Amino acid sequence: MRVWRATLFGGMLAGGFSGVALSQGFKIPPTPDHYVTDTAGALSSSTRGSLENQLQAYERETGHQIVVWIGQTTGDVPLETWTGEAADHWKIGRRGHDDGALLFVFMRDRKVRLEVGYGLESALTDADSHRIVSDVIVPRMRSGDVDGAVSSGVNAMLTTISPSYRGATPPPEYSGAPVRPGALTFMVVVFGLSILFAVFLVILEVTRELRYGYLVMREGRSAARKDMRSWPAWGWGLYGGAGSFGGFGGGGFGGFSAGGGGFGGGGASGGW
């Protein structure tokens, strides 16, 4: 009994000292103030900006916070310990919803990790995370395509969490892909309706001229010209607005701010 107690006490003491050493040697970086943080300088500026806008728009539409953090190394700290501690400290996602997720990439260590908040674990399961890491991100990292790896990984995360989400963008190498048929059909329909509306205005004005005579006709023609001058701005504004269905621009959404989400270790890791 005395031997057992001594062994237990020694183990607890050793564990306590090792925990202190870990906490003293492991310094968690500050909470990110952007959706994409690249301390390693691995991403091109265009890809970083595109991802920032995309994730900002995604949070505005769904409420979910997705963050990308790229560094060089975790040092002597195990990958899952480093990312788990960072996720707990940063609290990405909304309080009470715990709907945050993080994509970590460590360039010098050649490792990647997904951390998934409690509230998203049913939508982005460990199996989903493993598939995204091993089938989407790692192959591109092995070929040296960091931009494509991170962009494709983010797109896979967004469409897995929100299957109906249409804001995902293609990887950089496919940026010239044609417009989706649904979006093209929408734009054609809106343009056609705008033309019909213009024809309706003309017919209405002709009817007024015939009904009220020459004097009223002159007044009506002046009003019609005014209406017709204002129509193109309205019509093309609506037609151009359809472009927002294919992507999102930067700015206008407010800055990034973590919301208090919780994490429980869900996710997956990989390396190249």
Secondary structure as a PSIPRED ss2 file (coil, helix, strand):
# PSIPRED VFORMAT (PSIPRED V4.0)

   1 M C   1.000  0.000  0.000
   2 R H   0.000  1.000  0.000
   3 V H   0.000  1.000  0.000
   4 W H   0.000  1.000  0.000
   5 R H   0.000  1.000  0.000
   6 A H   0.000  1.000  0.000
   7 T H   0.000  1.000  0.000
   8 L H   0.000  1.000  0.000
   9 F H   0.000  1.000  0.000
  10 G H   0.000  1.000  0.000
  11 G H   0.000  1.000  0.000
  12 M H   0.000  1.000  0.000
  13 L H   0.000  1.000  0.000
  14 A H   0.000  1.000  0.000
  15 G H   0.000  1.000  0.000
  16 G H   0.000  1.000  0.000
  17 F H   0.000  1.000  0.000
  18 S H   0.000  1.000  0.000
  19 G H   0.000  1.000  0.000
  20 V H   0.000  1.000  0.000
  21 A H   0.000  1.000  0.000
  22 L H   0.000  1.000  0.000
  23 S H   0.000  1.000  0.000
  24 Q H   0.000  1.000  0.000
  25 G H   0.000  1.000  0.000
  26 F C   1.000  0.000  0.000
  27 K C   1.000  0.000  0.000
  28 I C   1.000  0.000  0.000
  29 P C   1.000  0.000  0.000
  30 P C   1.000  0.000  0.000
  31 T C   1.000  0.000  0.000
  32 P C   1.000  0.000  0.000
  33 D C   1.000  0.000  0.000
  34 H C   1.000  0.000  0.000
  35 Y C   1.000  0.000  0.000
  36 V E   0.000  0.000  1.000
  37 T E   0.000  0.000  1.000
  38 D E   0.000  0.000  1.000
  39 T C   1.000  0.000  0.000
  40 A C   1.000  0.000  0.000
  41 G C   1.000  0.000  0.000
  42 A C   1.000  0.000  0.000
  43 L C   1.000  0.000  0.000
  44 S C   1.000  0.000  0.000
  45 S H   0.000  1.000  0.000
  46 S H   0.000  1.000  0.000
  47 T H   0.000  1.000  0.000
  48 R H   0.000  1.000  0.000
  49 G H   0.000  1.000  0.000
  50 S H   0.000  1.000  0.000
  51 L H   0.000  1.000  0.000
  52 E H   0.000  1.000  0.000
  53 N H   0.000  1.000  0.000
  54 Q H   0.000  1.000  0.000
  55 L H   0.000  1.000  0.000
  56 Q H   0.000  1.000  0.000
  57 A H   0.000  1.000  0.000
  58 Y H   0.000  1.000  0.000
  59 E H   0.000  1.000  0.000
  60 R H   0.000  1.000  0.000
  61 E H   0.000  1.000  0.000
  62 T H   0.000  1.000  0.000
  63 G C   1.000  0.000  0.000
  64 H C   1.000  0.000  0.000
  65 Q E   0.000  0.000  1.000
  66 I E   0.000  0.000  1.000
  67 V E   0.000  0.000  1.000
  68 V E   0.000  0.000  1.000
  69 W E   0.000  0.000  1.000
  70 I E   0.000  0.000  1.000
  71 G E   0.000  0.000  1.000
  72 Q C   1.000  0.000  0.000
  73 T C   1.000  0.000  0.000
  74 T C   1.000  0.000  0.000
  75 G C   1.000  0.000  0.000
  76 D C   1.000  0.000  0.000
  77 V C   1.000  0.000  0.000
  78 P C   1.000  0.000  0.000
  79 L H   0.000  1.000  0.000
  80 E H   0.000  1.000  0.000
  81 T H   0.000  1.000  0.000
  82 W H   0.000  1.000  0.000
  83 T H   0.000  1.000  0.000
  84 G H   0.000  1.000  0.000
  85 E H   0.000  1.000  0.000
  86 A H   0.000  1.000  0.000
  87 A H   0.000  1.000  0.000
  88 D H   0.000  1.000  0.000
  89 H H   0.000  1.000  0.000
  90 W H   0.000  1.000  0.000
  91 K C   1.000  0.000  0.000
  92 I C   1.000  0.000  0.000
  93 G C   1.000  0.000  0.000
  94 R E   0.000  0.000  1.000
  95 R C   1.000  0.000  0.000
  96 G C   1.000  0.000  0.000
  97 H C   1.000  0.000  0.000
  98 D C   1.000  0.000  0.000
  99 D C   1.000  0.000  0.000
 100 G E   0.000  0.000  1.000
 101 A E   0.000  0.000  1.000
 102 L E   0.000  0.000  1.000
 103 L E   0.000  0.000  1.000
 104 F E   0.000  0.000  1.000
 105 V E   0.000  0.000  1.000
 106 F E   0.000  0.000  1.000
 107 M C   1.000  0.000  0.000
 108 R C   1.000  0.000  0.000
 109 D C   1.000  0.000  0.000
 110 R C   1.000  0.000  0.000
 111 K E   0.000  0.000  1.000
 112 V E   0.000  0.000  1.000
 113 R E   0.000  0.000  1.000
 114 L E   0.000  0.000  1.000
 115 E E   0.000  0.000  1.000
 116 V E   0.000  0.000  1.000
 117 G E   0.000  0.000  1.000
 118 Y H   0.000  1.000  0.000
 119 G H   0.000  1.000  0.000
 120 L H   0.000  1.000  0.000
 121 E C   1.000  0.000  0.000
 122 S C   1.000  0.000  0.000
 123 A C   1.000  0.000  0.000
 124 L C   1.000  0.000  0.000
 125 T C   1.000  0.000  0.000
 126 D H   0.000  1.000  0.000
 127 A H   0.000  1.000  0.000
 128 D H   0.000  1.000  0.000
 129 S H   0.000  1.000  0.000
 130 H H   0.000  1.000  0.000
 131 R H   0.000  1.000  0.000
 132 I H   0.000  1.000  0.000
 133 V H   0.000  1.000  0.000
 134 S H   0.000  1.000  0.000
 135 D H   0.000  1.000  0.000
 136 V H   0.000  1.000  0.000
 137 I H   0.000  1.000  0.000
 138 V H   0.000  1.000  0.000
 139 P H   0.000  1.000  0.000
 140 R H   0.000  1.000  0.000
 141 M H   0.000  1.000  0.000
 142 R H   0.000  1.000  0.000
 143 S C   1.000  0.000  0.000
 144 G C   1.000  0.000  0.000
 145 D C   1.000  0.000  0.000
 146 V H   0.000  1.000  0.000
 147 D H   0.000  1.000  0.000
 148 G H   0.000  1.000  0.000
 149 A H   0.000  1.000  0.000
 150 V H   0.000  1.000  0.000
 151 S H   0.000  1.000  0.000
 152 S H   0.000  1.000  0.000
 153 G H   0.000  1.000  0.000
 154 V H   0.000  1.000  0.000
 155 N H   0.000  1.000  0.000
 156 A H   0.000  1.000  0.000
 157 M H   0.000  1.000  0.000
 158 L H   0.000  1.000  0.000
 159 T H   0.000  1.000  0.000
 160 T H   0.000  1.000  0.000
 161 I H   0.000  1.000  0.000
 162 S C   1.000  0.000  0.000
 163 P C   1.000  0.000  0.000
 164 S C   1.000  0.000  0.000
 165 Y C   1.000  0.000  0.000
 166 R C   1.000  0.000  0.000
 167 G C   1.000  0.000  0.000
 168 A C   1.000  0.000  0.000
 169 T C   1.000  0.000  0.000
 170 P C   1.000  0.000  0.000
 171 P C   1.000  0.000  0.000
 172 P H   0.000  1.000  0.000
 173 E H   0.000  1.000  0.000
 174 Y H   0.000  1.000  0.000
 175 S C   1.000  0.000  0.000
 176 G C   1.000  0.000  0.000
 177 A C   1.000  0.000  0.000
 178 P C   1.000  0.000  0.000
 179 V C   1.000  0.000  0.000
 180 R C   1.000  0.000  0.000
 181 P H   0.000  1.000  0.000
 182 G H   0.000  1.000  0.000
 183 A H   0.000  1.000  0.000
 184 L H   0.000  1.000  0.000
 185 T H   0.000  1.000  0.000
 186 F H   0.000  1.000  0.000
 187 M H   0.000  1.000  0.000
 188 V H   0.000  1.000  0.000
 189 V H   0.000  1.000  0.000
 190 V H   0.000  1.000  0.000
 191 F H   0.000  1.000  0.000
 192 G H   0.000  1.000  0.000
 193 L H   0.000  1.000  0.000
 194 S H   0.000  1.000  0.000
 195 I H   0.000  1.000  0.000
 196 L H   0.000  1.000  0.000
 197 F H   0.000  1.000  0.000
 198 A H   0.000  1.000  0.000
 199 V H   0.000  1.000  0.000
 200 F H   0.000  1.000  0.000
 201 L H   0.000  1.000  0.000
 202 V H   0.000  1.000  0.000
 203 I H   0.000  1.000  0.000
 204 L H   0.000  1.000  0.000
 205 E H   0.000  1.000  0.000
 206 V H   0.000  1.000  0.000
 207 T H   0.000  1.000  0.000
 208 R H   0.000  1.000  0.000
 209 E H   0.000  1.000  0.000
 210 L H   0.000  1.000  0.000
 211 R H   0.000  1.000  0.000
 212 Y H   0.000  1.000  0.000
 213 G H   0.000  1.000  0.000
 214 Y H   0.000  1.000  0.000
 215 L H   0.000  1.000  0.000
 216 V H   0.000  1.000  0.000
 217 M H   0.000  1.000  0.000
 218 R H   0.000  1.000  0.000
 219 E H   0.000  1.000  0.000
 220 G H   0.000  1.000  0.000
 221 R H   0.000  1.000  0.000
 222 S H   0.000  1.000  0.000
 223 A H   0.000  1.000  0.000
 224 A H   0.000  1.000  0.000
 225 R H   0.000  1.000  0.000
 226 K H   0.000  1.000  0.000
 227 D H   0.000  1.000  0.000
 228 M H   0.000  1.000  0.000
 229 R H   0.000  1.000  0.000
 230 S H   0.000  1.000  0.000
 231 W H   0.000  1.000  0.000
 232 P H   0.000  1.000  0.000
 233 A H   0.000  1.000  0.000
 234 W H   0.000  1.000  0.000
 235 G H   0.000  1.000  0.000
 236 W H   0.000  1.000  0.000
 237 G H   0.000  1.000  0.000
 238 L H   0.000  1.000  0.000
 239 Y H   0.000  1.000  0.000
 240 G H   0.000  1.000  0.000
 241 G H   0.000  1.000  0.000
 242 A H   0.000  1.000  0.000
 243 G H   0.000  1.000  0.000
 244 S H   0.000  1.000  0.000
 245 F H   0.000  1.000  0.000
 246 G C   1.000  0.000  0.000
 247 G C   1.000  0.000  0.000
 248 F C   1.000  0.000  0.000
 249 G C   1.000  0.000  0.000
 250 G C   1.000  0.000  0.000
 251 G C   1.000  0.000  0.000
 252 G C   1.000  0.000  0.000
 253 F C   1.000  0.000  0.000
 254 G C   1.000  0.000  0.000
 255 G C   1.000  0.000  0.000
 256 F C   1.000  0.000  0.000
 257 S C   1.000  0.000  0.000
 258 A C   1.000  0.000  0.000
 259 G E   0.000  0.000  1.000
 260 G E   0.000  0.000  1.000
 261 G C   1.000  0.000  0.000
 262 G C   1.000  0.000  0.000
 263 F E   0.000  0.000  1.000
 264 G E   0.000  0.000  1.000
 265 G E   0.000  0.000  1.000
 266 G E   0.000  0.000  1.000
 267 G E   0.000  0.000  1.000
 268 A E   0.000  0.000  1.000
 269 S E   0.000  0.000  1.000
 270 G E   0.000  0.000  1.000
 271 G E   0.000  0.000  1.000
 272 W C   1.000  0.000  0.000
